[in-house]
Amino acid sequence: MGLASVTPARAAAVTQQVQSSQQVGFEVFLPLRNVADLNALLEAQQIAGSPSYQQWLSPQQFHDRFGPTDAQVASVKASLAAAGLTVTDVHTRSLHIEGSATAVQKLFGTRLVYTTNGAGGVRMAAQGGIVMPQALSKEGAIVAHFAPGVRMREHARAVKLDANALAAPENRLSAAGPYWYNDLKQAYDYPSYQTKAPLTGRQLNGQGANVAIVMSSDVLDSDVKAVFDHEHWSTTTGTPDPKLTGRVAINGGAPFSTDSGGSFEASLDVQQVLGGAPGANVVLYNIPDLSDEQVLDAYLTIVETNRTDIVSSSFGGCELFYTAAYNGGVDQSGILDVYDDLFKQGNAQGITFIASSGDSGGLGCPSAGYLSGLPATFLAGVEEPASSPHVTAVGGTNLITTTPPSPQTNPPTLTSKYVSENGFGDPELPYDPYGLGTNVSGGYWGAGGGISAHYPRPSYQSLILGLEVVKSRMRTVPDLGMQVGGCPSGIVAPTCGADKTRSAVIISFGGEFVGVIGTSVAAPEFAGVAALGVQRFGHRLGNLNTYIYNSAFVQHLLGASFAPYRFYHQNIPGFDGLYSTDSNLQPYNFITGNGTPDVRNFLALPTAAAAGNPQTASNP
């Protein structure tokens, strides 16, 4: 019996059956081979002095060493041809299949229908799931398509802005924001915009780095421009505003809408990456929804075309959704392995994957009753894709910067120097986290973190110089943090933030400036840092986690007094509904990971000038 695509969601409403002649496409994933050798290569690519250090593979080289054998591919092709289906494309470890709905239904013993639900709109699904035929099952084939439910959700949330937040001098009235992109650059000690990249002498702004953003929407170019216009970019720099440089519609993508969470998320992601790395080549991979099949199609396109250095993903879904308890007794965890294998291939090719860790603190999963419309509570758990060991998971904090002078100067002082951070979350009112029609109680807003139920502890979290970095025997999340913020509108008590220590950022969305919070803020910001890193070091970076943990360990050994080696802000207080930042061996914890970066030190540029006040030549 192969892996069945049963949905981890309530029964979706069937709108109509798929016509028998309708052409249907789907991907069949096959297992990698020589997995032990692949894992050893991925470690060696990150070890200076190793013959494999930063020796990235091409997709063809990866296929030749680790992809399925020609015999496996031929066997699957023959089985599918006998079923009246056609292999239209062969990828490194998968095959794309096309055929009539009748042929697909017969192959998988199912009925294809169009369904609608709160999370994914109208989509094609297999009513009752699929049964893998023996010929495919014996080859270890996995099909992630045809699930009626959407397991993942965007991590961005709106937040109410104080009436003064957008009045002159805007956010610079408050020590807790809300922040513009250049406030964050001063606070996290980015290098000055006038810094030259050591290897080329060109301006260090991310130029030459290629960043992919995966989300279920397009964005408005006018929104991107509005943010930079607000900060007088063109006037300060004498150059045009940074902009999105490309769009790739996966399976048609999804349109922009001010009513769409995907559009809100995509707008945030693009603006955050460009705010940190305005010279980077940023491409939006627009997918129809956040179902496994669409997300996997985007990742597959990215690793196979191999044009991207960094991938930013600001979405996720409860890892437990793939377990048998959430799928009528059918184990769906093989789909997690499909994700992880794609991330492994990308890492081997030098691609860095970055994902937001989620916004439910340590309580990242609704109980299984939620999927059946029963009373439910939030449970301990982490979210995919951030939980993969081959992804950098970004959690974070509420950022506090210098308090502006009172009365203000004229012109206003726009200083946002780092003062402190906190990882305190906020108790949530019962709400419906995935739009399935049932509220879940006991939730807590805050950066997602905790212990994976699926992935073993990776080597970078195991031992460094004989000392155990992370106590758990499983992968833990996050790896580091940046600004997240608190008090999501509509799901917390009105008294939230009364102590004035909850922060937010400002973006343009649909022609208006709005407040936004979430690890969706932190992940694309760190993707901008990684883009600066690609330019600074002159090459792709692959899985950044080895560097993150090694640099944190160096800081731990030397102590915070060695300023050039103070890579992270650590010892940040916090509580996320389950974990406290002081509940684990410092410096690592389940809210900020190894800490929040001092970007100049993180990029090994301690002597470079720092980004100064916003709207100046050093920080436009």
C-alpha positions as CSV (number, residue, x, y, z in Angstrom):
1,M,0.0,0.0,0.0
2,G,1.5,3.3,-1.0
3,L,1.0,6.8,0.5
4,A,-2.6,7.9,0.1
5,S,-3.4,11.6,-0.3
6,V,-6.0,11.9,2.4
7,T,-6.8,15.4,3.5
8,P,-5.9,16.7,7.0
9,A,-8.9,18.9,7.0
10,R,-12.6,18.8,7.5
11,A,-14.6,17.4,4.6
12,A,-14.7,20.1,2.0
13,A,-17.8,20.9,0.1
14,V,-18.0,19.2,-3.3
15,T,-19.0,21.6,-6.1
16,Q,-19.0,19.2,-9.0
17,Q,-17.3,16.1,-10.4
18,V,-14.4,16.6,-12.7
19,Q,-15.4,15.8,-16.3
20,S,-14.0,12.5,-17.5
21,S,-12.2,14.0,-20.4
22,Q,-10.5,16.8,-18.3
23,Q,-6.8,16.7,-18.6
24,V,-5.1,16.3,-15.2
25,G,-1.5,16.8,-14.2
26,F,0.4,15.7,-11.1
27,E,3.9,14.8,-9.9
28,V,5.2,11.4,-8.8
29,F,8.1,11.6,-6.5
30,L,10.6,8.8,-6.2
31,P,13.1,8.2,-3.3
32,L,16.7,9.4,-3.5
33,R,19.5,6.9,-3.4
34,N,22.9,7.0,-1.7
35,V,21.3,9.0,1.0
36,A,24.2,8.5,3.5
37,D,26.6,9.8,0.9
38,L,24.3,12.8,0.2
39,N,24.1,13.7,3.9
40,A,27.9,13.4,4.2
41,L,28.3,15.7,1.2
42,L,26.0,18.3,2.6
43,E,28.1,18.4,5.8
44,A,31.4,18.5,3.9
45,Q,30.1,21.4,1.7
46,Q,30.0,23.6,4.9
47,I,33.4,22.5,6.4
48,A,36.3,24.8,5.4
49,G,39.2,22.8,4.3
50,S,37.1,19.9,3.0
51,P,37.6,19.1,-0.7
52,S,33.8,19.5,-1.1
53,Y,33.7,22.9,0.6
54,Q,31.3,25.1,-1.3
55,Q,31.6,22.8,-4.3
56,W,28.0,23.1,-5.4
57,L,26.4,20.6,-7.7
58,S,24.3,21.2,-10.8
59,P,20.9,19.5,-11.0
60,Q,22.3,17.0,-13.5
61,Q,25.2,16.2,-11.2
62,F,22.8,15.7,-8.3
63,H,20.6,13.4,-10.4
64,D,23.6,11.3,-11.5
65,R,24.7,10.8,-7.9
66,F,21.5,10.7,-5.9
67,G,18.5,10.6,-8.2
68,P,16.4,7.4,-8.9
69,T,18.0,4.9,-11.2
70,D,17.1,4.7,-14.9
71,A,15.5,1.3,-14.1
72,Q,13.2,2.8,-11.5
73,V,12.2,5.6,-13.9
74,A,11.6,3.1,-16.7
75,S,9.5,0.9,-14.4
76,V,7.3,3.8,-13.3
77,K,6.9,5.1,-16.9
78,A,5.8,1.7,-18.1
79,S,3.2,1.4,-15.3
80,L,1.8,4.8,-16.1
81,A,1.8,4.2,-19.8
82,A,-0.2,1.0,-19.3
83,A,-2.7,3.1,-17.3
84,G,-3.1,5.5,-20.3
85,L,-1.0,8.3,-18.7
86,T,1.9,10.1,-20.2
87,V,5.2,11.3,-18.6
88,T,5.6,14.8,-19.9
89,D,8.7,15.7,-17.9
90,V,11.4,14.0,-15.9
91,H,13.0,15.9,-13.0
92,T,15.9,15.0,-10.7
93,R,13.8,12.8,-8.5
94,S,10.2,13.0,-9.9
95,L,8.1,12.7,-13.0
96,H,5.3,15.0,-14.2
97,I,2.3,13.0,-15.4
98,E,-0.6,14.1,-17.7
99,G,-3.7,12.3,-18.6
100,S,-7.5,12.2,-18.5
101,A,-9.5,12.4,-15.3
102,T,-10.8,8.9,-16.2
103,A,-7.4,7.4,-16.4
104,V,-6.3,9.1,-13.1
105,Q,-9.4,7.9,-11.3
106,K,-8.9,4.4,-12.5
107,L,-5.2,4.4,-11.5
108,F,-5.8,5.6,-8.0
109,G,-9.2,4.1,-7.3
110,T,-10.8,7.4,-6.6
111,R,-13.2,10.0,-7.8
112,L,-11.9,13.4,-8.8
113,V,-14.1,16.4,-7.7
114,Y,-13.9,20.1,-7.4
115,T,-14.1,21.2,-3.8
116,T,-14.2,24.4,-1.9
117,N,-13.1,25.2,1.6
118,G,-12.1,28.2,3.7
119,A,-8.4,27.7,3.2
120,G,-7.9,26.9,-0.4
121,G,-10.8,28.1,-2.5
122,V,-11.9,25.8,-5.4
123,R,-9.5,23.0,-6.2
124,M,-9.3,19.5,-7.7
125,A,-9.3,16.8,-5.1
126,A,-9.6,13.0,-4.8
127,Q,-12.8,12.3,-2.8
128,G,-11.8,9.8,-0.1
129,G,-8.1,9.9,-1.0
130,I,-6.1,7.8,-3.3
131,V,-4.7,4.3,-3.1
132,M,-1.2,3.8,-4.6
133,P,-1.1,1.0,-7.2
134,Q,1.4,-1.8,-6.3
135,A,3.6,-1.1,-9.3
136,L,4.2,2.5,-8.0
137,S,4.3,1.5,-4.4
138,K,7.1,-0.9,-4.8
139,E,9.3,1.9,-6.2
140,G,8.6,4.0,-3.1
141,A,6.5,6.5,-5.1
142,I,4.7,9.4,-3.3
143,V,1.9,11.6,-4.7
144,A,1.2,14.8,-2.8
145,H,-1.5,16.0,-5.2
146,F,-5.3,15.8,-4.9
147,A,-5.8,16.5,-1.2
148,P,-9.0,18.6,-0.6
149,G,-7.4,20.5,2.3
150,V,-4.7,23.1,2.5
151,R,-2.3,22.4,5.3
152,M,-0.4,25.7,5.4
153,R,-1.2,29.3,6.2
154,E,0.4,32.7,5.8
155,H,2.2,34.0,8.9
156,A,1.6,37.7,8.5
157,R,-1.1,39.4,10.7
158,A,-2.4,42.9,10.7
159,V,-2.1,45.1,13.7
160,K,-3.9,48.3,14.7
161,L,-1.7,51.4,14.5
162,D,-1.9,54.2,17.0
163,A,-3.4,57.4,15.5
164,N,0.0,59.0,15.8
165,A,1.8,56.2,14.1
166,L,1.5,57.6,10.6
167,A,1.6,61.3,11.6
168,A,4.9,63.2,11.4
169,P,7.4,62.1,12.4
170,E,5.6,58.7,12.1
171,N,6.9,55.7,14.0
172,R,9.9,57.6,15.3
173,L,7.5,58.8,18.1
174,S,7.8,55.4,19.8
175,A,10.5,53.2,21.2
176,A,8.6,50.1,20.1
177,G,7.9,51.2,16.5
178,P,6.1,50.6,14.3
179,Y,9.2,50.4,12.2
180,W,10.0,51.2,8.6
181,Y,12.6,49.0,6.8
182,N,15.5,51.4,7.4
183,D,14.7,51.6,11.2
184,L,15.3,47.9,11.3
185,K,18.6,48.3,9.5
186,Q,19.9,50.8,12.0
187,A,18.6,48.7,14.9
188,Y,20.2,45.5,13.7
189,D,23.5,47.2,12.8
190,Y,23.5,46.6,9.1
191,P,26.6,47.9,7.2
192,S,26.2,51.4,5.8
193,Y,24.6,51.7,2.4
194,Q,27.9,53.2,1.3
195,T,29.9,50.1,2.2
196,K,31.8,48.4,-0.6
197,A,31.8,44.7,-1.1
198,P,35.3,43.5,-0.2
199,L,35.8,41.2,-3.2
200,T,34.5,43.5,-6.0
201,G,34.6,47.0,-4.6
202,R,31.0,47.4,-5.6
203,Q,28.3,48.9,-3.4
204,L,27.2,46.3,-0.8
205,N,23.4,46.2,-1.4
206,G,22.7,42.6,-2.5
207,Q,23.4,43.1,-6.1
208,G,24.2,39.9,-7.9
209,A,22.1,37.8,-5.4
210,N,19.0,36.2,-6.6
211,V,16.1,35.8,-4.1
212,A,12.9,33.9,-4.7
213,I,9.8,34.6,-2.7
214,V,7.1,31.8,-2.7
215,M,3.5,33.0,-2.0
216,S,0.0,32.6,-3.4
217,S,-0.5,36.1,-4.9
218,D,0.9,38.8,-7.0
219,V,1.8,42.2,-5.6
220,L,1.3,45.8,-6.7
221,D,4.5,47.5,-7.9
222,S,2.9,50.8,-6.7
223,D,2.9,49.4,-3.1
224,V,6.7,48.6,-3.3
225,K,7.4,52.1,-4.7
226,A,5.2,53.8,-2.0
227,V,7.4,52.5,0.9
228,F,10.6,53.7,-0.7
229,D,9.0,57.0,-1.7
230,H,7.9,57.5,1.9
231,E,11.5,57.3,3.0
232,H,12.6,59.6,0.2
233,W,14.8,56.9,-1.4
234,S,15.3,58.6,-4.8
235,T,16.0,62.0,-3.2
236,T,18.5,60.6,-0.8
237,T,20.3,58.2,-3.2
238,G,19.8,59.9,-6.6
239,T,18.7,56.4,-7.9
240,P,15.3,54.9,-8.8
241,D,13.4,53.1,-6.2
242,P,14.2,49.4,-5.7
243,K,11.6,47.1,-7.3
244,L,10.5,43.5,-7.9
245,T,12.6,42.3,-10.8
246,G,10.6,39.2,-11.9
247,R,7.4,37.1,-11.6
248,V,7.0,33.4,-12.2
249,A,3.4,32.2,-12.2
250,I,3.2,28.5,-11.1
251,N,0.1,26.8,-12.5
252,G,-1.4,30.1,-13.2
253,G,-0.7,31.7,-9.8
254,A,-3.3,33.8,-7.9
255,P,-4.4,37.4,-8.5
256,F,-3.7,40.3,-6.2
257,S,-6.7,41.2,-3.9
258,T,-6.9,43.4,-0.9
259,D,-9.1,40.7,0.6
260,S,-6.4,38.0,0.3
261,G,-4.1,36.9,3.0
262,G,-1.7,35.8,0.3
263,S,-1.6,39.3,-1.2
264,F,-0.9,40.8,2.2
265,E,1.9,38.3,2.8
266,A,3.4,38.7,-0.6
267,S,3.4,42.5,-0.3
268,L,5.2,42.2,3.1
269,D,7.8,39.7,1.8
270,V,8.8,41.7,-1.3
271,Q,9.1,44.9,0.7
272,Q,11.1,43.3,3.5
273,V,13.6,41.6,1.2
274,L,14.1,44.8,-0.8
275,G,14.3,46.9,2.3
276,G,17.3,44.9,3.5
277,A,18.9,44.2,0.1
278,P,17.7,46.8,-2.4
279,G,20.1,45.8,-5.1
280,A,19.1,42.1,-5.1
281,N,17.3,40.4,-8.0
282,V,14.0,39.5,-6.3
283,V,11.6,37.2,-8.1
284,L,8.1,36.3,-6.9
285,Y,7.0,32.7,-7.4
286,N,3.2,33.1,-7.4
287,I,1.2,29.9,-6.7
288,P,-2.6,29.3,-6.7
289,D,-2.8,28.4,-3.0
290,L,-0.7,27.0,-0.2
291,S,-1.5,23.3,-0.8
292,D,1.3,20.8,-0.8
293,E,1.1,20.3,-4.5
294,Q,1.4,24.0,-5.3
295,V,4.2,24.7,-2.8
296,L,6.1,21.6,-4.0
297,D,5.7,22.7,-7.6
298,A,7.2,26.0,-6.8
299,Y,10.2,24.5,-4.9
300,L,10.6,21.9,-7.7
301,T,10.8,24.7,-10.3
302,I,13.3,26.6,-8.2
303,V,15.7,23.7,-7.7
304,E,15.4,22.4,-11.2
305,T,16.0,25.8,-12.9
306,N,18.8,26.5,-10.4
307,R,18.7,30.3,-10.9
308,T,18.0,31.2,-7.3
309,D,20.5,31.7,-4.4
310,I,18.0,32.2,-1.6
311,V,14.4,31.2,-1.1
312,S,12.1,33.0,1.4
313,S,8.9,31.2,2.6
314,S,6.6,33.1,5.0
315,F,4.1,30.3,5.6
316,G,3.8,27.0,7.3
317,G,1.5,24.3,8.7
318,C,1.5,22.1,11.7
319,E,3.9,19.2,11.3
320,L,1.4,16.9,13.1
321,F,-1.0,17.4,10.2
322,Y,1.0,14.8,8.3
323,T,0.7,12.1,11.0
324,A,-1.8,9.2,11.0
325,A,-3.8,10.7,13.9
326,Y,-4.8,13.7,11.6
327,N,-5.4,11.6,8.5
328,G,-7.9,8.8,9.4
329,G,-5.1,6.5,10.4
330,V,-3.0,7.0,7.2
331,D,0.5,8.2,7.8
332,Q,1.3,11.1,5.5
333,S,4.8,11.9,6.8
334,G,6.3,10.8,3.5
335,I,5.2,14.2,2.1
336,L,7.5,15.8,4.7
337,D,10.3,13.7,3.3
338,V,9.5,15.0,-0.2
339,Y,9.9,18.5,1.0
340,D,13.1,17.7,2.8
341,D,14.6,15.9,-0.2
342,L,13.9,19.0,-2.3
343,F,15.6,21.2,0.3
344,K,18.6,18.7,0.3
345,Q,18.9,19.0,-3.4
346,G,18.8,22.8,-3.2
347,N,21.4,22.9,-0.4
348,A,23.7,20.6,-2.5
349,Q,23.3,23.2,-5.3
350,G,24.2,26.0,-2.9
351,I,20.6,27.3,-2.4
352,T,19.7,28.7,1.0
353,F,16.1,28.1,2.2
354,I,14.7,30.5,4.8
355,A,11.2,30.0,6.4
356,S,9.2,31.8,9.1
357,S,8.8,29.5,12.2
358,G,5.2,30.3,12.8
359,D,3.3,32.6,15.1
360,S,1.7,30.3,17.6
361,G,4.6,30.2,20.1
362,G,5.3,26.8,21.5
363,L,1.7,25.7,20.8
364,G,1.9,25.3,17.0
365,C,-0.7,22.7,16.4
366,P,-4.5,22.5,16.8
367,S,-5.7,19.2,18.3
368,A,-7.0,16.6,15.9
369,G,-10.6,17.3,16.7
370,Y,-10.3,20.7,14.9
371,L,-10.2,18.9,11.5
372,S,-13.6,17.2,12.3
373,G,-15.3,20.4,13.6
374,L,-15.0,19.3,17.3
375,P,-13.9,21.5,20.2
376,A,-10.1,21.9,19.9
377,T,-7.1,23.3,21.8
378,F,-3.6,24.3,20.7
379,L,-0.9,21.7,21.4
380,A,2.9,21.7,21.4
381,G,4.3,21.4,17.9
382,V,6.3,23.1,15.1
383,E,5.6,24.0,11.5
384,E,6.8,22.7,8.2
385,P,8.8,23.9,6.1
386,A,10.7,25.7,8.9
387,S,11.1,22.4,10.8
388,S,13.2,20.8,8.0
389,P,16.9,20.6,9.1
390,H,17.8,21.9,5.6
391,V,15.9,25.2,6.1
392,T,16.9,28.1,8.3
393,A,13.9,28.7,10.6
394,V,13.5,32.3,11.7
395,G,11.6,33.2,14.9
396,G,12.1,36.4,16.9
397,T,11.0,39.2,19.2
398,N,9.6,42.6,19.9
399,L,12.2,45.1,19.1
400,I,12.8,48.2,21.3
401,T,14.9,51.1,20.0
402,T,15.9,54.5,21.4
403,T,13.2,56.8,22.6
404,P,12.9,59.9,20.5
405,P,13.6,63.2,22.3
406,S,10.6,65.2,23.7
407,P,10.0,67.7,22.4
408,Q,11.0,66.6,19.0
409,T,13.7,68.3,17.0
410,N,13.0,70.1,13.8
411,P,13.6,68.4,11.5
412,P,12.6,65.3,13.4
413,T,15.3,62.9,14.8
414,L,14.8,59.6,13.0
415,T,17.0,57.5,15.3
416,S,16.3,53.8,15.8
417,K,19.3,52.5,17.6
418,Y,19.0,49.1,19.3
419,V,18.1,49.1,23.0
420,S,16.7,45.7,23.8
421,E,14.3,43.0,22.7
422,N,11.8,40.7,24.3
423,G,10.2,37.4,23.3
424,F,7.0,37.7,25.3
425,G,4.0,36.5,23.4
426,D,0.3,37.3,24.0
427,P,-2.6,35.0,25.0
428,E,-5.1,34.6,22.2
429,L,-8.8,34.6,22.2
430,P,-10.3,31.4,20.6
431,Y,-10.1,31.7,16.8
432,D,-10.1,29.7,13.6
433,P,-6.4,29.4,12.5
434,Y,-6.8,27.7,9.1
435,G,-10.3,28.9,8.2
436,L,-12.0,25.6,8.6
437,G,-15.0,26.9,10.5
438,T,-14.1,25.9,14.1
439,N,-12.4,28.0,16.8
440,V,-9.4,26.7,18.7
441,S,-8.8,27.8,22.3
442,G,-5.7,28.1,24.4
443,G,-3.5,29.7,21.8
444,Y,-0.6,32.1,22.3
445,W,0.8,34.6,19.9
446,G,4.5,34.6,19.5
447,A,7.4,33.2,17.4
448,G,6.9,29.5,16.7
449,G,9.4,27.2,18.3
450,G,9.8,23.8,19.8
451,I,10.8,20.2,19.0
452,S,10.1,18.4,15.7
453,A,8.1,15.2,15.8
454,H,9.6,14.0,12.5
455,Y,13.2,15.2,11.9
456,P,16.1,13.9,13.9
457,R,18.5,16.4,15.4
458,P,21.0,17.6,12.6
459,S,24.7,17.6,13.1
460,Y,24.9,21.3,13.6
461,Q,22.6,21.1,16.6
462,S,24.5,18.1,18.0
463,L,28.0,18.5,19.2
464,I,30.6,21.3,18.7
465,L,34.0,20.6,20.3
466,G,32.3,17.8,22.3
467,L,29.7,20.1,23.8
468,E,26.0,19.5,23.2
469,V,24.3,22.4,21.5
470,V,20.7,21.3,21.8
471,K,19.5,18.8,24.4
472,S,16.7,17.3,22.3
473,R,17.4,14.3,20.1
474,M,15.1,15.8,17.5
475,R,15.4,18.9,15.3
476,T,14.5,22.1,17.2
477,V,13.1,25.4,15.9
478,P,14.0,28.2,15.3
479,D,17.7,28.8,14.4
480,L,17.7,32.6,14.9
481,G,15.3,35.5,15.2
482,M,14.6,39.1,14.1
483,Q,11.8,41.6,14.7
484,V,8.3,39.8,14.9
485,G,6.0,42.0,17.0
486,G,2.8,41.4,18.9
487,C,-0.9,42.0,19.6
488,P,-2.5,40.6,16.4
489,S,-5.8,42.5,15.7
490,G,-9.0,40.6,16.4
491,I,-7.5,37.6,18.2
492,V,-6.1,39.1,21.4
493,A,-7.7,41.1,24.3
494,P,-8.0,44.9,23.8
495,T,-5.5,45.3,26.7
496,C,-2.7,43.7,24.8
497,G,0.4,45.8,24.6
498,A,-0.5,48.0,27.5
499,D,3.1,47.9,28.6
500,K,4.2,49.5,25.3
501,T,6.7,46.7,24.6
502,R,4.9,45.2,21.5
503,S,6.3,46.2,18.2
504,A,5.3,46.1,14.5
505,V,6.5,47.2,11.0
506,I,4.8,49.3,8.4
507,I,4.2,48.3,4.8
508,S,2.1,49.6,1.9
509,F,-0.8,47.3,0.9
510,G,-3.4,48.3,-1.6
511,G,-2.3,51.9,-1.6
512,E,-2.4,52.3,2.2
513,F,0.2,52.1,4.9
514,V,-0.7,49.3,7.4
515,G,0.9,47.7,10.4
516,V,2.0,44.1,10.2
517,I,3.5,41.5,12.6
518,G,4.6,37.9,12.5
519,T,7.6,35.8,11.8
520,S,6.6,36.7,8.2
521,V,8.4,40.0,9.0
522,A,11.5,38.3,10.3
523,A,12.0,35.6,7.6
524,P,12.2,37.9,4.5
525,E,14.3,40.4,6.5
526,F,16.8,37.7,7.1
527,A,16.6,36.7,3.5
528,G,17.8,40.2,2.7
529,V,20.7,39.7,5.1
530,A,21.5,36.4,3.3
531,A,21.5,38.3,0.0
532,L,24.0,40.7,1.3
533,G,26.0,37.7,2.4
534,V,26.0,36.2,-1.1
535,Q,27.4,39.4,-2.5
536,R,29.9,39.9,0.4
537,F,31.4,36.4,0.1
538,G,31.1,36.2,-3.6
539,H,29.2,32.8,-3.8
540,R,26.2,30.9,-2.8
541,L,25.9,29.9,0.8
542,G,23.9,26.7,0.9
543,N,22.4,25.6,4.2
544,L,23.3,28.6,6.5
545,N,22.6,26.7,9.7
546,T,26.1,25.3,10.1
547,Y,27.5,28.9,10.0
548,I,24.7,30.1,12.3
549,Y,25.5,27.5,15.0
550,N,29.2,27.7,14.7
551,S,29.3,31.5,15.0
552,A,27.0,31.3,18.0
553,F,29.3,28.8,19.6
554,V,32.3,31.1,19.0
555,Q,30.5,33.9,20.7
556,H,29.6,31.6,23.6
557,L,33.3,30.6,24.0
558,L,34.7,34.1,23.8
559,G,32.0,36.0,25.6
560,A,30.2,39.1,24.6
561,S,33.2,41.3,25.4
562,F,34.8,40.4,22.1
563,A,32.9,42.9,20.0
564,P,33.8,41.6,16.5
565,Y,32.6,38.1,17.6
566,R,29.3,39.3,19.1
567,F,27.3,37.9,16.2
568,Y,24.0,37.8,18.1
569,H,21.9,39.6,20.7
570,Q,21.3,36.9,23.3
571,N,19.8,36.5,26.8
572,I,16.6,38.0,25.6
573,P,13.7,37.5,28.1
574,G,10.5,35.9,26.8
575,F,7.6,33.4,27.2
576,D,5.6,31.9,24.3
577,G,2.8,30.1,26.1
578,L,4.9,27.0,26.6
579,Y,8.6,27.8,26.7
580,S,10.6,30.5,28.4
581,T,13.9,31.7,26.9
582,D,15.7,30.7,30.1
583,S,14.3,27.2,30.1
584,N,17.1,25.7,28.0
585,L,20.9,25.8,28.0
586,Q,21.8,29.3,26.9
587,P,22.5,30.7,24.4
588,Y,19.9,28.6,22.4
589,N,16.2,28.8,23.1
590,F,12.9,28.0,21.4
591,I,11.9,31.6,20.7
592,T,15.0,33.3,19.3
593,G,17.1,30.3,18.5
594,N,20.7,31.4,18.7
595,G,19.7,35.1,19.1
596,T,19.0,38.0,16.7
597,P,21.9,39.1,14.5
598,D,24.3,42.0,14.6
599,V,24.4,42.1,10.8
600,R,27.8,43.7,10.4
601,N,29.4,41.0,12.6
602,F,27.3,38.3,11.1
603,L,28.7,39.2,7.6
604,A,32.2,39.4,9.0
605,L,32.3,43.2,8.4
606,P,33.0,44.5,12.0
607,T,35.1,47.4,10.7
608,A,32.6,48.6,8.1
609,A,30.7,51.8,8.9
610,A,27.2,51.1,10.3
611,A,23.9,52.1,8.9
612,G,23.0,55.5,10.5
613,N,19.8,57.3,11.0
614,P,17.0,56.4,8.4
615,Q,16.7,58.7,5.4
616,T,20.4,59.5,5.3
617,A,23.0,58.5,2.8
618,S,24.2,55.6,5.0
619,N,20.7,54.3,5.5
620,P,18.3,55.6,2.8
